[in-house]
Amino acid sequence: MQHLRNTISNLRDEKPNIRIGFVPTMGFLHEGHASLLQAARQQCDIVVLSIFVNPLQFGPNEDFERYPRDEARDLALAKAAGTDIVFSPSTAEMYPRPSKTQILVSGVTERLCGASRPGHFDGVGIVVTKLFQIIQPDAAFFGMKDAQQVAVIKQLVTDLNMPVEIVPCAIIREQDGLAMSSRNVYLQPEEREQALVLSRTLKQVEQKVIEMGGNLPASELQQAIRKQIEEMPLADIDYVEILAYPDLEPIERMKDAKEAIIALAVRFGKTRLIDNVIIQLQE
């Protein structure tokens, strides 16, 4: 950790106007992560990648122990994407003793994954804050597959006056539409096939909303989405919600918000998948 700080400090001493881009991940990298690294490469002089499976953002019955890990594969992808520095700390290095400090972001954490995974965003808040303190990047790049996480981190950075630009990056999908995720490796063939209902339904609903000019009631859209997902026998819905974005407040109709998010979390077997689409209807 100190070596990393010294390296970054030396880089800034050598080139005071250098722009450092940061991509925080939990590893088991895929093309979605590669797109974040490539965006950082395009916008910054130095690209830093972190790989750390953060125990504080996993609940007691979640998949921390079995979360997929492959350091050699990750380093190869990072190198191919033009990464300059990889920071892969151990749990003991990040948390040498139990933390007595909490980072609690209210409001935007109270729905979606914040409601179904209590404490998750508390863990995200503290690890992101620690990583920003260690690396002190000028810009940090996050994928919009977890749009709530982006909203939470933007709120955190704004409230604490952190001098880092948060750069949201588009969802990267497989050719068949499935949003790329490290957890996709868990899916059995039939589960994966049925999971395509998520992207397919979001695309259909987005087209419908745009055609109708946002006049459809959010509750009717939610019911229609649920009905379509429930046609898949292996699907177990965690949530289907339509909210204003990025404040994540309920809306009655899509046109009630400048931007509205349709967000899904659905389990197929033991694998919990999230996906979303953000629709802009107001000028």
BALOBA-1460 file (C-alpha; in Angstrom, 3 decimals):
// residues 283
<rec num="1" residu="m" x="0.000" y="0.000" z="0.000"/>
<rec num="2" residu="q" x="2.757" y="2.454" z="0.924"/>
<rec num="3" residu="h" x="4.692" y="1.437" z="-2.177"/>
<rec num="4" residu="l" x="1.654" y="2.326" z="-4.297"/>
<rec num="5" residu="r" x="1.298" y="5.696" z="-2.579"/>
<rec num="6" residu="n" x="4.973" y="6.427" z="-3.132"/>
<rec num="7" residu="t" x="4.737" y="5.442" z="-6.802"/>
<rec num="8" residu="i" x="1.762" y="7.732" z="-7.414"/>
<rec num="9" residu="s" x="3.385" y="10.555" z="-5.437"/>
<rec num="10" residu="n" x="6.538" y="10.265" z="-7.551"/>
<rec num="11" residu="l" x="4.496" y="10.305" z="-10.751"/>
<rec num="12" residu="r" x="2.777" y="13.513" z="-9.654"/>
<rec num="13" residu="d" x="6.113" y="15.069" z="-8.665"/>
<rec num="14" residu="e" x="7.522" y="14.295" z="-12.103"/>
<rec num="15" residu="k" x="4.418" y="15.535" z="-13.948"/>
<rec num="16" residu="p" x="2.262" y="17.840" z="-11.769"/>
<rec num="17" residu="n" x="-0.588" y="17.941" z="-14.315"/>
<rec num="18" residu="i" x="-0.782" y="14.196" z="-14.761"/>
<rec num="19" residu="r" x="-4.307" y="12.732" z="-14.774"/>
<rec num="20" residu="i" x="-4.741" y="9.440" z="-12.949"/>
<rec num="21" residu="g" x="-7.691" y="7.202" z="-13.771"/>
<rec num="22" residu="f" x="-8.869" y="4.462" z="-11.431"/>
<rec num="23" residu="v" x="-10.974" y="1.349" z="-12.042"/>
<rec num="24" residu="p" x="-11.972" y="-0.472" z="-8.821"/>
<rec num="25" residu="t" x="-13.008" y="-4.116" z="-9.281"/>
<rec num="26" residu="m" x="-13.449" y="-7.371" z="-7.393"/>
<rec num="27" residu="g" x="-11.533" y="-9.238" z="-10.067"/>
<rec num="28" residu="f" x="-12.519" y="-12.127" z="-12.328"/>
<rec num="29" residu="l" x="-12.379" y="-9.532" z="-15.067"/>
<rec num="30" residu="h" x="-14.399" y="-9.631" z="-18.279"/>
<rec num="31" residu="e" x="-14.949" y="-7.373" z="-21.277"/>
<rec num="32" residu="g" x="-17.118" y="-5.066" z="-19.183"/>
<rec num="33" residu="h" x="-14.134" y="-4.340" z="-16.950"/>
<rec num="34" residu="a" x="-11.931" y="-4.041" z="-20.032"/>
<rec num="35" residu="s" x="-14.231" y="-1.310" z="-21.356"/>
<rec num="36" residu="l" x="-13.745" y="0.650" z="-18.119"/>
<rec num="37" residu="l" x="-9.971" y="0.303" z="-18.394"/>
<rec num="38" residu="q" x="-10.083" y="1.377" z="-22.029"/>
<rec num="39" residu="a" x="-12.174" y="4.451" z="-21.132"/>
<rec num="40" residu="a" x="-9.657" y="5.316" z="-18.419"/>
<rec num="41" residu="r" x="-6.812" y="4.809" z="-20.908"/>
<rec num="42" residu="q" x="-8.435" y="7.244" z="-23.337"/>
<rec num="43" residu="q" x="-9.114" y="9.922" z="-20.739"/>
<rec num="44" residu="c" x="-6.126" y="9.653" z="-18.412"/>
<rec num="45" residu="d" x="-2.328" y="9.511" z="-18.433"/>
<rec num="46" residu="i" x="-2.004" y="6.722" z="-15.866"/>
<rec num="47" residu="v" x="-4.514" y="3.886" z="-15.332"/>
<rec num="48" residu="v" x="-4.735" y="2.160" z="-11.941"/>
<rec num="49" residu="l" x="-6.776" y="-1.023" z="-11.468"/>
<rec num="50" residu="s" x="-7.640" y="-2.448" z="-8.067"/>
<rec num="51" residu="i" x="-8.620" y="-6.074" z="-7.521"/>
<rec num="52" residu="f" x="-10.123" y="-6.695" z="-4.115"/>
<rec num="53" residu="v" x="-13.040" y="-8.919" z="-3.088"/>
<rec num="54" residu="n" x="-14.384" y="-6.738" z="-0.297"/>
<rec num="55" residu="p" x="-15.847" y="-8.839" z="2.533"/>
<rec num="56" residu="l" x="-17.743" y="-5.900" z="4.008"/>
<rec num="57" residu="q" x="-20.163" y="-5.685" z="1.085"/>
<rec num="58" residu="f" x="-21.221" y="-9.336" z="1.309"/>
<rec num="59" residu="g" x="-24.037" y="-10.467" z="3.593"/>
<rec num="60" residu="p" x="-23.683" y="-13.517" z="5.873"/>
<rec num="61" residu="n" x="-25.467" y="-15.823" z="3.401"/>
<rec num="62" residu="e" x="-23.915" y="-14.435" z="0.219"/>
<rec num="63" residu="d" x="-21.142" y="-15.724" z="-2.005"/>
<rec num="64" residu="f" x="-17.956" y="-14.149" z="-0.581"/>
<rec num="65" residu="e" x="-16.092" y="-17.438" z="-0.181"/>
<rec num="66" residu="r" x="-17.045" y="-18.795" z="-3.607"/>
<rec num="67" residu="y" x="-16.826" y="-15.507" z="-5.506"/>
<rec num="68" residu="p" x="-14.798" y="-16.362" z="-8.649"/>
<rec num="69" residu="r" x="-11.109" y="-15.469" z="-8.565"/>
<rec num="70" residu="d" x="-8.389" y="-15.839" z="-11.215"/>
<rec num="71" residu="e" x="-5.432" y="-13.522" z="-10.659"/>
<rec num="72" residu="a" x="-3.375" y="-14.674" z="-13.672"/>
<rec num="73" residu="r" x="-6.297" y="-14.168" z="-16.033"/>
<rec num="74" residu="d" x="-7.033" y="-10.759" z="-14.509"/>
<rec num="75" residu="l" x="-3.452" y="-9.567" z="-14.946"/>
<rec num="76" residu="a" x="-3.428" y="-10.664" z="-18.577"/>
<rec num="77" residu="l" x="-6.653" y="-8.779" z="-19.330"/>
<rec num="78" residu="a" x="-5.392" y="-5.722" z="-17.437"/>
<rec num="79" residu="k" x="-2.174" y="-5.685" z="-19.446"/>
<rec num="80" residu="a" x="-4.052" y="-6.059" z="-22.736"/>
<rec num="81" residu="a" x="-6.294" y="-3.114" z="-21.802"/>
<rec num="82" residu="g" x="-3.298" y="-0.850" z="-21.161"/>
<rec num="83" residu="t" x="-3.316" y="-0.774" z="-17.363"/>
<rec num="84" residu="d" x="-0.258" y="0.850" z="-15.797"/>
<rec num="85" residu="i" x="-0.634" y="-0.175" z="-12.140"/>
<rec num="86" residu="v" x="-2.512" y="-3.085" z="-10.526"/>
<rec num="87" residu="f" x="-3.270" y="-2.847" z="-6.811"/>
<rec num="88" residu="s" x="-4.346" y="-6.228" z="-5.402"/>
<rec num="89" residu="p" x="-4.292" y="-5.958" z="-1.605"/>
<rec num="90" residu="s" x="-5.101" y="-8.713" z="0.859"/>
<rec num="91" residu="t" x="-7.984" y="-8.432" z="3.293"/>
<rec num="92" residu="a" x="-5.455" y="-7.996" z="6.121"/>
<rec num="93" residu="e" x="-3.828" y="-5.114" z="4.261"/>
<rec num="94" residu="m" x="-7.124" y="-3.323" z="3.667"/>
<rec num="95" residu="y" x="-8.545" y="-4.088" z="7.105"/>
<rec num="96" residu="p" x="-5.634" y="-4.674" z="9.516"/>
<rec num="97" residu="r" x="-8.080" y="-4.315" z="12.394"/>
<rec num="98" residu="p" x="-11.882" y="-4.112" z="12.662"/>
<rec num="99" residu="s" x="-13.016" y="-0.742" z="11.356"/>
<rec num="100" residu="k" x="-14.692" y="1.579" z="13.859"/>
<rec num="101" residu="t" x="-15.641" y="4.033" z="11.130"/>
<rec num="102" residu="q" x="-18.760" y="3.706" z="9.009"/>
<rec num="103" residu="i" x="-19.669" y="5.399" z="5.740"/>
<rec num="104" residu="l" x="-23.463" y="5.601" z="5.539"/>
<rec num="105" residu="v" x="-25.168" y="7.142" z="2.519"/>
<rec num="106" residu="s" x="-28.904" y="7.572" z="3.042"/>
<rec num="107" residu="g" x="-31.735" y="8.014" z="0.546"/>
<rec num="108" residu="v" x="-30.232" y="6.431" z="-2.567"/>
<rec num="109" residu="t" x="-29.357" y="3.268" z="-0.608"/>
<rec num="110" residu="e" x="-32.845" y="2.582" z="0.695"/>
<rec num="111" residu="r" x="-34.332" y="0.801" z="-2.330"/>
<rec num="112" residu="l" x="-33.242" y="-1.819" z="-4.884"/>
<rec num="113" residu="c" x="-30.105" y="-3.660" z="-3.719"/>
<rec num="114" residu="g" x="-29.900" y="-1.494" z="-0.630"/>
<rec num="115" residu="a" x="-33.222" y="-2.920" z="0.573"/>
<rec num="116" residu="s" x="-32.586" y="-6.536" z="-0.389"/>
<rec num="117" residu="r" x="-28.925" y="-6.622" z="0.709"/>
<rec num="118" residu="p" x="-28.801" y="-4.816" z="4.083"/>
<rec num="119" residu="g" x="-25.375" y="-3.359" z="4.811"/>
<rec num="120" residu="h" x="-24.144" y="-3.858" z="1.243"/>
<rec num="121" residu="f" x="-23.678" y="-0.179" z="0.468"/>
<rec num="122" residu="d" x="-22.119" y="0.471" z="3.870"/>
<rec num="123" residu="g" x="-19.389" y="-1.935" z="2.774"/>
<rec num="124" residu="v" x="-19.160" y="-0.303" z="-0.642"/>
<rec num="125" residu="g" x="-18.899" y="3.135" z="0.942"/>
<rec num="126" residu="i" x="-16.010" y="2.305" z="3.203"/>
<rec num="127" residu="v" x="-13.962" y="0.359" z="0.649"/>
<rec num="128" residu="v" x="-14.398" y="3.017" z="-2.050"/>
<rec num="129" residu="t" x="-13.457" y="5.746" z="0.421"/>
<rec num="130" residu="k" x="-10.352" y="3.815" z="1.460"/>
<rec num="131" residu="l" x="-9.338" y="3.165" z="-2.138"/>
<rec num="132" residu="f" x="-9.831" y="6.816" z="-3.085"/>
<rec num="133" residu="q" x="-7.690" y="7.820" z="-0.086"/>
<rec num="134" residu="i" x="-4.939" y="5.372" z="-1.030"/>
<rec num="135" residu="i" x="-4.843" y="6.099" z="-4.773"/>
<rec num="136" residu="q" x="-6.167" y="9.689" z="-4.873"/>
<rec num="137" residu="p" x="-7.303" y="9.441" z="-8.498"/>
<rec num="138" residu="d" x="-8.510" y="12.318" z="-10.624"/>
<rec num="139" residu="a" x="-11.235" y="10.148" z="-12.167"/>
<rec num="140" residu="a" x="-12.824" y="6.810" z="-11.262"/>
<rec num="141" residu="f" x="-14.682" y="4.655" z="-13.771"/>
<rec num="142" residu="f" x="-17.747" y="2.575" z="-12.882"/>
<rec num="143" residu="g" x="-20.070" y="0.419" z="-14.992"/>
<rec num="144" residu="m" x="-23.741" y="1.327" z="-15.180"/>
<rec num="145" residu="k" x="-24.836" y="-2.295" z="-14.754"/>
<rec num="146" residu="d" x="-24.878" y="-1.402" z="-11.075"/>
<rec num="147" residu="a" x="-26.538" y="1.979" z="-11.579"/>
<rec num="148" residu="q" x="-27.454" y="2.243" z="-7.899"/>
<rec num="149" residu="q" x="-23.799" y="1.879" z="-6.935"/>
<rec num="150" residu="v" x="-22.918" y="4.727" z="-9.313"/>
<rec num="151" residu="a" x="-25.609" y="6.916" z="-7.731"/>
<rec num="152" residu="v" x="-24.375" y="6.068" z="-4.226"/>
<rec num="153" residu="i" x="-20.732" y="6.811" z="-5.035"/>
<rec num="154" residu="k" x="-21.624" y="10.078" z="-6.766"/>
<rec num="155" residu="q" x="-23.553" y="11.110" z="-3.652"/>
<rec num="156" residu="l" x="-20.640" y="10.098" z="-1.422"/>
<rec num="157" residu="v" x="-18.122" y="12.074" z="-3.476"/>
<rec num="158" residu="t" x="-20.371" y="15.140" z="-3.597"/>
<rec num="159" residu="d" x="-21.185" y="15.126" z="0.117"/>
<rec num="160" residu="l" x="-17.573" y="14.659" z="1.222"/>
<rec num="161" residu="n" x="-16.077" y="17.043" z="-1.379"/>
<rec num="162" residu="m" x="-13.787" y="14.339" z="-2.713"/>
<rec num="163" residu="p" x="-11.691" y="15.698" z="-5.612"/>
<rec num="164" residu="v" x="-12.474" y="12.808" z="-7.962"/>
<rec num="165" residu="e" x="-14.638" y="12.747" z="-11.067"/>
<rec num="166" residu="i" x="-16.993" y="9.768" z="-11.246"/>
<rec num="167" residu="v" x="-17.252" y="8.544" z="-14.845"/>
<rec num="168" residu="p" x="-20.231" y="6.229" z="-15.547"/>
<rec num="169" residu="c" x="-19.677" y="3.773" z="-18.402"/>
<rec num="170" residu="a" x="-22.275" y="1.939" z="-20.466"/>
<rec num="171" residu="i" x="-23.344" y="-1.650" z="-19.732"/>
<rec num="172" residu="i" x="-21.409" y="-4.162" z="-21.836"/>
<rec num="173" residu="r" x="-23.449" y="-7.152" z="-22.977"/>
<rec num="174" residu="e" x="-22.801" y="-10.582" z="-24.412"/>
<rec num="175" residu="q" x="-23.849" y="-11.042" z="-28.046"/>
<rec num="176" residu="d" x="-27.151" y="-12.526" z="-26.884"/>
<rec num="177" residu="g" x="-27.886" y="-9.512" z="-24.645"/>
<rec num="178" residu="l" x="-26.958" y="-10.857" z="-21.203"/>
<rec num="179" residu="a" x="-25.243" y="-8.129" z="-19.185"/>
<rec num="180" residu="m" x="-21.646" y="-9.116" z="-18.510"/>
<rec num="181" residu="s" x="-21.005" y="-10.084" z="-14.898"/>
<rec num="182" residu="s" x="-18.369" y="-12.063" z="-13.040"/>
<rec num="183" residu="r" x="-21.227" y="-14.093" z="-11.567"/>
<rec num="184" residu="n" x="-22.422" y="-15.282" z="-14.998"/>
<rec num="185" residu="v" x="-19.928" y="-18.131" z="-14.631"/>
<rec num="186" residu="y" x="-22.221" y="-19.633" z="-11.964"/>
<rec num="187" residu="l" x="-25.120" y="-20.080" z="-14.391"/>
<rec num="188" residu="q" x="-26.042" y="-23.532" z="-15.617"/>
<rec num="189" residu="p" x="-26.898" y="-23.691" z="-19.364"/>
<rec num="190" residu="e" x="-30.669" y="-23.667" z="-18.828"/>
<rec num="191" residu="e" x="-30.407" y="-20.876" z="-16.248"/>
<rec num="192" residu="r" x="-28.340" y="-18.791" z="-18.620"/>
<rec num="193" residu="e" x="-30.807" y="-19.289" z="-21.447"/>
<rec num="194" residu="q" x="-33.729" y="-18.225" z="-19.262"/>
<rec num="195" residu="a" x="-31.740" y="-15.241" z="-17.909"/>
<rec num="196" residu="l" x="-31.942" y="-13.654" z="-21.352"/>
<rec num="197" residu="v" x="-35.490" y="-12.646" z="-20.405"/>
<rec num="198" residu="l" x="-33.979" y="-9.737" z="-18.435"/>
<rec num="199" residu="s" x="-32.332" y="-7.868" z="-21.307"/>
<rec num="200" residu="r" x="-35.089" y="-8.869" z="-23.716"/>
<rec num="201" residu="t" x="-37.813" y="-7.479" z="-21.446"/>
<rec num="202" residu="l" x="-35.909" y="-4.261" z="-20.710"/>
<rec num="203" residu="k" x="-35.411" y="-3.613" z="-24.423"/>
<rec num="204" residu="q" x="-39.090" y="-4.215" z="-25.198"/>
<rec num="205" residu="v" x="-40.262" y="-1.980" z="-22.357"/>
<rec num="206" residu="e" x="-37.836" y="0.785" z="-23.315"/>
<rec num="207" residu="q" x="-39.202" y="0.802" z="-26.859"/>
<rec num="208" residu="k" x="-42.775" y="0.839" z="-25.574"/>
<rec num="209" residu="v" x="-42.105" y="3.739" z="-23.187"/>
<rec num="210" residu="i" x="-40.464" y="5.816" z="-25.914"/>
<rec num="211" residu="e" x="-43.342" y="5.129" z="-28.334"/>
<rec num="212" residu="m" x="-45.908" y="6.151" z="-25.701"/>
<rec num="213" residu="g" x="-44.011" y="9.289" z="-24.712"/>
<rec num="214" residu="g" x="-43.663" y="8.255" z="-21.092"/>
<rec num="215" residu="n" x="-47.389" y="8.355" z="-20.354"/>
<rec num="216" residu="l" x="-47.592" y="4.769" z="-19.114"/>
<rec num="217" residu="p" x="-48.131" y="4.340" z="-15.357"/>
<rec num="218" residu="a" x="-45.046" y="2.933" z="-13.664"/>
<rec num="219" residu="s" x="-47.137" y="0.402" z="-11.709"/>
<rec num="220" residu="e" x="-48.587" y="-1.074" z="-14.926"/>
<rec num="221" residu="l" x="-45.119" y="-1.359" z="-16.452"/>
<rec num="222" residu="q" x="-43.833" y="-3.087" z="-13.333"/>
<rec num="223" residu="q" x="-46.653" y="-5.629" z="-13.472"/>
<rec num="224" residu="a" x="-46.038" y="-6.295" z="-17.173"/>
<rec num="225" residu="i" x="-42.306" y="-6.797" z="-16.561"/>
<rec num="226" residu="r" x="-42.957" y="-9.151" z="-13.651"/>
<rec num="227" residu="k" x="-45.411" y="-11.181" z="-15.712"/>
<rec num="228" residu="q" x="-42.908" y="-11.612" z="-18.539"/>
<rec num="229" residu="i" x="-40.049" y="-12.630" z="-16.214"/>
<rec num="230" residu="e" x="-42.287" y="-15.021" z="-14.271"/>
<rec num="231" residu="e" x="-42.886" y="-16.966" z="-17.495"/>
<rec num="232" residu="m" x="-39.369" y="-18.347" z="-16.953"/>
<rec num="233" residu="p" x="-39.747" y="-21.244" z="-14.476"/>
<rec num="234" residu="l" x="-36.247" y="-20.813" z="-13.024"/>
<rec num="235" residu="a" x="-36.637" y="-17.073" z="-12.375"/>
<rec num="236" residu="d" x="-37.046" y="-15.893" z="-8.768"/>
<rec num="237" residu="i" x="-37.646" y="-12.131" z="-8.723"/>
<rec num="238" residu="d" x="-35.931" y="-10.087" z="-6.033"/>
<rec num="239" residu="y" x="-37.229" y="-6.750" z="-7.290"/>
<rec num="240" residu="v" x="-38.627" y="-4.937" z="-10.308"/>
<rec num="241" residu="e" x="-38.686" y="-1.188" z="-9.733"/>
<rec num="242" residu="i" x="-39.176" y="1.982" z="-11.737"/>
<rec num="243" residu="l" x="-37.674" y="5.071" z="-10.125"/>
<rec num="244" residu="a" x="-36.317" y="8.517" z="-10.904"/>
<rec num="245" residu="y" x="-32.585" y="8.491" z="-11.515"/>
<rec num="246" residu="p" x="-30.223" y="9.233" z="-9.849"/>
<rec num="247" residu="d" x="-32.191" y="10.072" z="-6.675"/>
<rec num="248" residu="l" x="-34.051" y="6.718" z="-6.856"/>
<rec num="249" residu="e" x="-37.381" y="8.143" z="-5.714"/>
<rec num="250" residu="p" x="-40.692" y="6.541" z="-6.799"/>
<rec num="251" residu="i" x="-42.576" y="8.008" z="-9.775"/>
<rec num="252" residu="e" x="-46.137" y="7.495" z="-10.973"/>
<rec num="253" residu="r" x="-45.397" y="7.831" z="-14.685"/>
<rec num="254" residu="m" x="-42.184" y="7.573" z="-16.652"/>
<rec num="255" residu="k" x="-42.416" y="11.189" z="-17.803"/>
<rec num="256" residu="d" x="-42.428" y="12.402" z="-14.173"/>
<rec num="257" residu="a" x="-38.623" y="12.218" z="-14.080"/>
<rec num="258" residu="k" x="-35.944" y="13.712" z="-16.315"/>
<rec num="259" residu="e" x="-34.360" y="10.263" z="-16.253"/>
<rec num="260" residu="a" x="-36.089" y="7.095" z="-15.076"/>
<rec num="261" residu="i" x="-34.489" y="3.746" z="-14.312"/>
<rec num="262" residu="i" x="-36.128" y="0.372" z="-14.758"/>
<rec num="263" residu="a" x="-34.082" y="-1.871" z="-12.475"/>
<rec num="264" residu="l" x="-34.259" y="-5.646" z="-12.032"/>
<rec num="265" residu="a" x="-32.722" y="-8.186" z="-9.688"/>
<rec num="266" residu="v" x="-33.609" y="-11.818" z="-10.369"/>
<rec num="267" residu="r" x="-32.162" y="-15.130" z="-9.190"/>
<rec num="268" residu="f" x="-31.678" y="-18.033" z="-11.533"/>
<rec num="269" residu="g" x="-30.759" y="-20.991" z="-9.368"/>
<rec num="270" residu="k" x="-28.193" y="-19.679" z="-6.874"/>
<rec num="271" residu="t" x="-27.112" y="-16.797" z="-9.099"/>
<rec num="272" residu="r" x="-28.472" y="-13.301" z="-8.505"/>
<rec num="273" residu="l" x="-28.359" y="-11.085" z="-11.598"/>
<rec num="274" residu="i" x="-29.032" y="-7.372" z="-11.894"/>
<rec num="275" residu="d" x="-29.807" y="-5.351" z="-15.005"/>
<rec num="276" residu="n" x="-31.353" y="-2.007" z="-15.839"/>
<rec num="277" residu="v" x="-32.148" y="0.553" z="-18.466"/>
<rec num="278" residu="i" x="-32.219" y="4.317" z="-17.949"/>
<rec num="279" residu="i" x="-34.675" y="6.236" z="-20.120"/>
<rec num="280" residu="q" x="-34.522" y="9.977" z="-20.679"/>
<rec num="281" residu="l" x="-37.859" y="11.541" z="-21.579"/>
<rec num="282" residu="q" x="-37.591" y="15.187" z="-20.508"/>
<rec num="283" residu="e" x="-35.484" y="17.780" z="-22.279"/>
